[in-house]
């Protein structure tokens, strides 16, 4: 008679369990050292009948494998270095002894996988998105806190710093109080993460950076943003040149001299240290390092720049300066050119190098259609900061700005397919300053003299439009010196003079490109088509505009080409696109006056050649 279905099922289950048990025993016997007692126990287990194995007491009697006792930590690390590459536990806690930190566990340059595990296990609200990226939250602070940034007032650097609203003085004693507060907090943590890596792709100017943090999310962020060392480089790392103490989960004492809130981001150029209290926003670490480069590089005759850079097939490098919304990321991402970096660079006598090893892109409204390379960079190893996602599917909603408009994506630069393997390039050929002029009076393209380049560089102009902020009903000019005022250390003229010197020495061409409005101001005219702006950038790269015919526009005294391939001739002179010519002329004067008023803060300490490049109001 045919076998009973229940018996057949039971028989199959028995065979399956025997198979699993057999594999488990073989794996246990072969995968690791077995002491005598354990080996005997496993052999007895393997020989028991299936009925006896179903007794739970058998499994309770099996003891987990424990490693042998090692003479010291070094022996333990030596034994496990090859057999367990995911250990990532730096047992020698004296690593942070010079900083006065004595944690139970230090994870030095841990693997991405371990950081994922710890972030999800120990940091509330952290999940893995459906695309593989780590979704993390920075708490109440979801952007930088420029009003809480302080620079230590110390004798060795006092005369170098451009003191004021950007660089607010902090007494050295207050810095040490904040440092001790951060160290005390870090000493209370069960585990700490240390990232030892580099800032600066050029070995000649490279800085050894150490990040000490209690959050796995912060460690992964800086793992992405810094230049990751090889195993040999890490072994020979030595003492860091710059140390970041990130105790952002713990507040500053607002009664400490120089503090105005429970948040403090303070830098000491003399001690080469940065202390973070009261904010968990990861971007503070990245910009702290950039601020240090902005101090150190000009002392060596190197221009540090808040700009992106790419390189053509013939080795021609272009630098793109521009504030938010001007198209810096979009226009520097060119499938025909290699990406050197998206945000922070230095210009030396030998070429250009990226300060970072990663990118920190805005994620709001991110889509594959508009920015495919950045969209696809959101994968395993990336950090999505302060984004909303579906609780079931873990799909990220890039349009959701309920937490912040400043949603961010951090990823290693090699996640971009056309990124250079080493983020360095030859001397720049073209310097492109991007602006989004909502007044509709700046030309789509203008060729700048070295003096004009310095003037517009120091001005750092773009415009806000109605609807971007509460109370904005008409275009409003925005100026950020050197296209990165919050991160400057020296007077802006220092950076402008370096730019002029290098432009003249190396023969770079300077351009002003307007990606804003034409035919009228915002609300009347239309924004310039991206295809026309790309055509202008292509004309710059192909050398077409170097020998073009030019005409000079009054007031701003800008030279504009009379023609450009794939661009309508009539839009090259903004006045031609306005129906009301007199309204255009009034708007030109209005914007020129805003430039003049803004530049008054720079007049002291700025040479006459730069001052002469200011607009001349029409009478």
C-alpha positions in Angstrom: 0.0 0.0 0.0 1.2 3.6 -0.6 2.9 5.2 2.4 0.9 7.3 4.7 1.3 11.0 3.9 2.0 11.8 7.5 4.7 9.2 7.6 6.2 10.5 4.4 6.3 14.0 5.9 7.8 12.7 9.1 10.4 10.8 7.2 11.4 13.8 5.1 11.7 15.9 8.2 13.9 13.4 9.9 16.2 13.3 6.8 16.4 17.1 6.7 17.3 17.4 10.4 19.9 14.7 10.1 21.4 16.5 7.1 21.5 19.9 8.9 22.9 18.3 12.0 25.6 16.5 10.0 26.6 19.7 8.2 26.7 21.6 11.5 28.9 19.1 13.2 31.3 19.0 10.2 31.4 22.8 10.1 32.1 22.9 13.8 34.9 20.3 13.6 36.6 21.9 10.6 36.1 25.7 11.0 38.1 26.4 14.2 40.5 24.8 16.7 38.9 22.1 18.8 40.2 21.3 22.3 40.0 17.7 23.5 36.9 18.1 25.6 35.0 19.8 22.9 36.1 17.3 20.3 34.9 14.4 22.4 31.6 16.1 23.0 31.0 16.7 19.3 31.8 13.1 18.5 29.4 11.8 21.1 26.7 14.2 19.8 27.3 13.0 16.2 26.9 9.3 17.2 23.7 9.7 19.1 20.5 8.5 17.6 18.0 11.1 16.2 15.6 10.4 19.1 18.2 11.3 21.7 19.2 14.5 19.8 15.7 15.8 20.1 16.2 16.1 23.9 16.8 19.8 24.6 19.2 18.9 27.4 21.7 17.7 24.8 21.9 21.2 23.2 22.1 22.9 26.6 25.1 20.7 27.4 27.1 22.0 24.4 29.4 24.7 25.5 30.3 27.5 23.1 33.9 27.7 21.9 36.1 30.1 23.8 39.5 31.2 22.5 42.6 30.3 24.4 44.1 32.7 26.8 46.6 35.0 25.1 49.6 36.5 26.7 48.7 40.1 25.8 46.6 42.2 23.4 49.2 42.2 20.7 49.2 38.4 20.5 45.4 38.4 20.3 45.4 40.9 17.5 48.2 39.0 15.7 46.3 35.7 15.8 43.0 37.2 14.7 44.2 39.7 12.2 44.1 37.2 9.3 41.3 34.9 10.5 38.8 37.5 11.6 38.9 40.6 9.4 35.6 41.9 10.8 36.8 42.1 14.4 37.7 45.8 14.1 38.3 46.0 17.9 41.5 47.9 18.8 42.1 46.4 22.2 45.1 48.7 23.1 43.0 51.5 24.7 46.2 53.5 25.2 45.6 54.7 21.6 43.7 57.7 23.1 45.9 58.1 26.2 47.4 61.4 25.0 43.9 62.9 24.8 43.0 61.6 28.3 40.4 59.2 27.0 40.2 55.7 28.5 37.2 53.8 27.0 36.5 50.1 27.4 36.4 49.5 23.7 37.9 51.4 20.8 36.9 50.6 17.2 39.6 52.1 15.0 38.8 52.4 11.3 36.1 49.7 11.6 34.5 48.1 8.6 31.4 49.6 7.0 29.4 46.5 7.9 30.3 46.8 11.6 29.3 50.5 11.6 26.0 49.6 10.1 25.4 46.9 12.8 26.3 49.3 15.6 24.3 52.2 14.2 21.2 50.1 13.9 21.7 48.4 17.2 22.7 51.4 19.4 21.4 54.5 17.7 17.6 55.1 17.9 15.9 55.7 14.6 18.7 54.4 12.4 17.6 51.9 9.7 18.9 50.5 6.4 17.0 52.0 3.5 15.7 49.8 0.6 18.6 51.0 -1.6 21.1 49.9 1.0 22.1 53.3 2.4 22.1 53.9 6.2 19.4 56.3 7.3 20.6 58.3 10.3 19.2 61.3 12.2 21.2 64.2 13.6 18.8 65.1 16.4 17.5 68.6 16.8 20.3 70.3 14.7 19.8 69.4 11.1 22.2 71.9 9.6 25.4 73.8 10.6 25.3 76.3 13.5 27.4 79.3 12.3 26.3 81.5 15.2 27.8 78.9 17.6 31.2 78.6 15.8 34.2 80.0 17.7 37.9 80.3 16.9 40.4 80.4 19.8 42.0 83.8 20.3 45.7 82.9 20.8 48.9 84.8 20.4 50.4 82.7 17.6 47.4 83.1 15.2 45.7 86.3 16.4 47.0 88.5 13.7 46.1 86.1 10.9 42.3 85.7 11.6 39.7 87.9 10.1 37.7 88.5 13.3 34.0 89.4 13.2 30.7 87.7 12.7 32.2 84.7 10.9 35.2 84.2 13.2 34.1 84.9 16.7 36.8 85.0 19.4 36.9 82.4 22.1 39.2 82.6 25.1 41.7 79.8 25.3 40.5 78.9 28.8 37.0 78.4 27.5 38.2 76.1 24.7 40.0 74.0 27.3 36.8 73.9 29.4 34.9 72.6 26.4 37.6 70.2 25.5 37.6 68.7 29.1 33.8 68.5 28.9 33.9 66.6 25.7 36.7 64.3 27.0 34.7 63.6 30.2 31.6 62.7 28.2 33.6 60.4 25.8 35.0 58.6 28.9 31.5 57.7 30.0 30.8 55.8 26.7 31.0 52.1 26.5 32.4 52.2 23.0 34.2 54.8 20.9 35.0 55.0 17.2 38.2 56.4 15.9 38.7 57.2 12.2 42.3 57.9 11.2 42.4 59.2 7.7 43.7 62.0 5.5 42.6 65.4 4.3 44.2 66.4 1.0 44.8 64.2 -2.0 48.2 65.7 -2.7 50.7 64.0 -0.4 52.8 67.2 -0.2 49.9 69.0 1.5 48.2 66.1 3.2 47.0 66.3 6.8 46.6 63.3 9.1 43.1 63.6 10.7 41.8 61.7 13.7 38.1 61.7 14.5 36.9 60.5 17.9 33.2 60.0 18.3 30.6 57.9 20.2 28.3 57.5 17.2 28.8 54.9 14.5 26.9 57.2 12.1 29.5 59.9 12.5 32.3 57.4 12.0 30.8 56.2 8.8 30.2 59.7 7.6 33.9 60.6 8.1 35.0 57.3 6.7 33.2 58.4 3.5 34.3 62.1 3.5 38.0 61.7 4.4 40.7 60.0 2.2 40.8 56.5 3.4 44.3 55.1 4.2 45.7 51.8 3.0 46.7 49.2 5.5 50.3 50.2 5.4 49.4 53.9 5.7 47.2 53.1 8.7 50.0 51.1 10.3 52.4 54.0 10.0 49.8 56.7 10.8 51.5 57.9 13.9 50.2 61.0 15.7 47.5 63.0 14.0 47.9 66.6 12.7 44.3 67.5 13.5 41.9 65.9 16.0 38.2 66.2 16.1 36.5 65.5 19.5 32.9 64.9 18.6 30.8 64.9 21.8 27.8 66.3 20.0 25.3 64.3 22.1 26.4 66.3 25.2 25.6 70.0 25.5 28.0 72.8 26.1 27.8 74.7 29.4 26.1 78.0 28.3 27.6 79.7 31.3 31.1 79.2 30.0 32.6 82.4 28.8 32.0 82.9 25.1 29.1 80.5 24.9 25.6 81.7 23.9 23.8 78.4 23.7 24.2 74.7 24.6 25.8 74.2 21.2 29.5 74.9 20.6 31.8 74.3 17.6 35.2 75.5 18.5 38.6 75.4 16.7 42.1 75.9 18.0 44.6 76.5 15.2 47.5 76.4 17.6 46.5 73.0 19.1 45.1 71.7 15.8 41.9 70.5 17.5 38.2 70.9 17.1 35.6 70.3 19.8 31.9 69.7 19.1 29.2 69.9 21.8 25.5 70.1 21.5 25.0 69.3 17.8 25.1 65.9 16.1 25.0 67.3 12.6 27.8 65.5 10.8 28.6 68.3 8.4 30.2 70.3 11.2 33.2 67.9 11.1 33.6 68.2 7.3 33.5 72.0 7.4 35.8 72.1 10.5 38.5 70.4 8.4 37.9 72.8 5.5 38.2 75.7 7.8 41.6 74.4 8.9 42.7 74.1 5.3 41.5 77.7 4.7 43.9 78.8 7.4 46.9 76.6 6.6 47.0 76.6 2.8 47.3 80.4 2.2 50.3 80.4 4.5 52.0 78.2 1.9 50.9 80.1 -1.1 48.1 77.6 -1.9 44.5 78.8 -2.7 41.8 76.8 -0.8 38.5 76.9 -2.7 34.9 76.2 -1.9 34.3 74.9 -5.5 33.9 71.8 -7.6 36.4 70.7 -10.3 36.4 68.4 -13.3 38.9 67.5 -16.0 38.6 67.0 -19.8 40.1 64.3 -21.9 43.0 66.6 -22.8 43.8 67.3 -19.2 42.1 70.7 -19.1 40.7 71.4 -15.6 37.8 73.7 -14.9 36.9 75.1 -11.4 33.3 75.9 -10.6 32.5 78.4 -7.9 28.9 78.9 -6.9 26.5 79.2 -4.0 23.5 76.9 -3.5 21.1 76.8 -6.4 23.5 78.1 -9.0 24.1 74.8 -10.7 27.6 74.0 -9.4 27.0 70.3 -8.9 24.9 69.9 -12.1 27.3 71.6 -14.4 30.5 70.1 -13.0 28.9 66.6 -13.4 29.7 66.1 -17.1 29.7 62.6 -18.7 32.4 63.8 -21.1 34.7 64.9 -18.2 36.2 63.3 -15.1 35.1 64.5 -11.7 37.9 65.6 -9.4 35.6 66.6 -6.6 32.3 68.3 -5.8 33.0 70.8 -3.0 36.5 71.6 -1.6 39.8 71.9 -3.5 43.2 73.5 -3.4 45.1 75.2 -6.2 48.9 74.8 -6.0 51.7 75.6 -8.4 51.5 72.1 -9.7 47.8 71.7 -10.1 44.5 71.1 -8.2 43.7 68.5 -5.5 40.6 67.5 -3.7 40.6 68.0 0.1 38.1 65.2 0.6 37.6 61.5 -0.3 33.8 61.7 -0.6 30.8 63.8 -1.6 28.0 65.4 0.5 25.2 66.1 -1.8 21.8 67.6 -1.1 19.1 64.9 -1.2 16.0 67.0 -1.3 14.0 66.2 -4.5 16.8 63.8 -5.6 15.7 61.8 -8.7 17.4 59.5 -11.2 16.0 61.6 -14.1 17.7 64.8 -12.9 20.8 63.5 -11.2 21.3 59.8 -12.1 24.9 59.5 -10.8 24.1 61.0 -7.4 20.9 59.0 -7.1 22.7 55.7 -7.8 25.3 56.7 -5.2 22.7 56.1 -2.5 23.6 52.5 -1.8 25.4 50.3 0.8 28.1 52.4 2.5 26.3 55.7 1.9 24.7 57.8 4.7 21.3 59.4 4.1 20.9 62.1 6.7 17.5 63.3 8.1 15.4 61.8 5.3 11.9 60.3 5.6 11.2 56.8 4.4 8.3 54.3 4.3 8.2 52.3 7.5 7.3 49.1 5.7 9.2 49.2 2.4 12.1 51.4 3.6 11.7 53.4 0.4 13.2 56.9 0.8 10.9 59.8 0.0 13.3 62.4 -1.3 10.5 65.0 -1.7 9.6 65.0 2.0 11.0 68.0 3.7 9.1 67.7 6.9 12.3 67.2 8.9 14.4 69.7 7.0 15.1 71.1 3.6 18.7 70.2 4.2 18.5 66.4 3.7 21.9 65.1 2.7 23.6 62.1 1.1 27.2 61.2 2.0 29.1 58.7 -0.1 32.7 57.9 -1.2 33.7 59.7 -4.4 34.4 56.4 -6.2 30.6 55.8 -6.1 30.5 58.2 -9.0 31.4 56.3 -12.2 33.5 59.0 -13.9 35.4 60.1 -10.8 39.2 60.2 -11.0 40.9 57.4 -9.2 43.2 59.9 -7.5 41.4 63.2 -6.9 44.1 65.4 -8.4 44.4 67.3 -11.7 46.8 69.6 -13.6 46.7 73.4 -13.5 43.2 74.9 -14.2 42.5 76.3 -17.6 39.1 77.8 -16.8 37.7 79.5 -13.7 33.9 79.6 -13.9 31.9 81.7 -11.4 28.3 80.7 -11.3 25.5 83.1 -10.2 21.7 82.8 -10.3 20.7 86.4 -11.0 16.9 86.7 -10.3 17.0 90.4 -11.3 17.5 89.3 -14.9 20.3 91.8 -15.8 23.5 89.8 -15.7 24.5 88.2 -19.0 24.4 84.4 -19.5 28.2 84.5 -20.1 30.9 87.2 -19.6 34.7 87.1 -19.9 36.3 88.6 -16.7 39.6 90.4 -16.3 41.8 89.3 -13.4 40.6 92.3 -11.4 37.0 91.6 -12.2 37.5 88.0 -11.3 38.8 89.0 -7.9 35.9 91.5 -7.3 33.2 88.9 -8.2 35.1 86.2 -6.2 35.1 88.4 -3.1 31.4 89.4 -3.7 30.2 85.8 -4.1 26.8 86.9 -5.5 23.5 85.1 -6.1 19.9 85.9 -5.4 17.0 84.5 -3.4 13.6 84.5 -5.2 10.1 85.0 -3.9 8.7 82.0 -2.1 12.1 80.6 -1.0 11.7 82.2 2.5 8.9 83.7 4.5 8.5 87.4 3.7 10.5 87.3 0.4 8.2 88.9 -2.2 10.8 90.1 -4.7 14.4 89.1 -5.6 16.9 89.6 -2.8 20.7 89.7 -3.4 22.8 87.3 -1.4 26.6 87.7 -1.0 29.0 85.2 0.4 32.6 86.2 0.2 34.8 83.9 -1.9 31.6 81.7 -2.4 32.2 80.3 1.1 32.2 83.1 3.7 31.3 80.8 6.7 34.6 78.9 6.3 37.0 81.8 5.7 39.8 82.5 8.2 41.9 85.2 6.6 40.5 88.5 5.1 38.8 87.7 1.8 41.4 89.8 0.0 44.0 87.2 0.9 42.2 84.6 -1.1 41.3 87.0 -3.9 45.0 88.0 -4.3 46.0 84.4 -4.4 43.4 83.8 -7.1 44.7 86.7 -9.2 48.3 85.6 -8.8 47.6 82.1 -10.0 45.3 83.2 -12.8 48.0 85.5 -14.1 50.9 83.1 -13.5 49.2 80.1 -15.2 47.1 81.9 -17.8 43.7 80.6 -16.7 40.6 82.2 -18.3 37.9 83.6 -15.9 34.2 83.6 -16.7 31.0 84.7 -15.1 28.1 82.4 -16.0 24.5 83.4 -15.0 22.1 80.5 -14.7 19.2 82.8 -13.5 16.6 84.9 -15.3 16.4 86.5 -18.7 13.8 88.8 -20.3 12.9 90.3 -16.9 13.3 89.7 -13.2 11.8 86.7 -11.4 8.0 86.7 -12.0 8.3 88.5 -15.3 11.1 86.8 -17.2 12.0 83.1 -17.5 15.0 81.2 -16.1 17.6 80.5 -18.7 17.3 77.1 -20.2 19.7 74.5 -18.9 20.5 73.4 -22.4 21.8 76.9 -23.2 23.9 77.0 -20.1 25.4 73.6 -20.9 26.1 74.9 -24.5 27.9 77.9 -23.0 30.0 75.6 -20.7 30.8 73.4 -23.7 31.9 76.5 -25.7 34.2 77.4 -22.8 35.7 73.9 -22.7 36.1 73.7 -26.5 38.0 77.0 -26.6 35.3 78.7 -28.8 34.9 81.7 -26.5 38.6 82.5 -26.1 38.8 84.2 -29.5 35.2 85.3 -29.9 34.2 88.9 -30.6 33.0 90.8 -27.5 31.0 93.9 -26.6 31.1 95.7 -23.3 28.0 96.2 -21.2 27.7 99.5 -19.2 27.6 99.8 -15.4 29.1 96.3 -14.7 31.6 96.8 -17.6 31.3 93.1 -18.5 32.6 91.7 -21.8 30.0 89.5 -23.5 30.4 87.5 -26.7 28.3 88.5 -29.7 27.7 84.9 -30.6 27.9 81.4 -29.1 27.2 78.0 -30.7 23.7 76.6 -29.9 22.7 79.7 -28.0 20.3 82.3 -29.4 22.2 85.5 -30.1 19.6 87.8 -28.6 19.9 86.5 -25.1 23.6 87.2 -24.8 22.9 90.8 -24.1 20.2 90.9 -21.3 18.9 94.3 -22.4 17.8 92.9 -25.7 15.4 90.4 -23.9 13.5 93.1 -21.9 10.4 94.7 -23.4 10.8 97.7 -21.1 14.4 99.0 -21.7 14.1 101.7 -19.1 13.0 99.2 -16.4 16.0 97.1 -17.3 18.3 100.1 -16.8 16.8 100.9 -13.4 17.2 97.3 -12.4 20.9 97.3 -13.5 21.6 100.3 -11.3 19.7 98.8 -8.4 21.8 95.6 -8.4 25.0 97.6 -9.0 24.3 99.6 -5.8 23.8 96.4 -3.8 27.2 95.2 -5.0 28.8 98.5 -4.0 27.1 98.5 -0.6 28.2 94.9 0.1 31.8 95.6 -0.8 32.2 98.4 1.7 33.1 95.8 4.4 36.1 94.7 2.3 37.5 98.1 1.3 40.0 98.2 4.2 42.8 95.8 3.3 41.8 95.5 -0.4 44.1 96.9 -3.1 43.0 99.5 -5.5 43.1 97.2 -8.5 40.3 95.1 -7.1 38.3 98.2 -6.0 38.5 99.6 -9.5 36.6 96.6 -10.8 33.4 97.7 -9.0 30.3 98.6 -11.1 30.0 102.3 -12.2 26.5 103.6 -11.7 24.9 105.1 -14.7 24.1 108.9 -14.4 
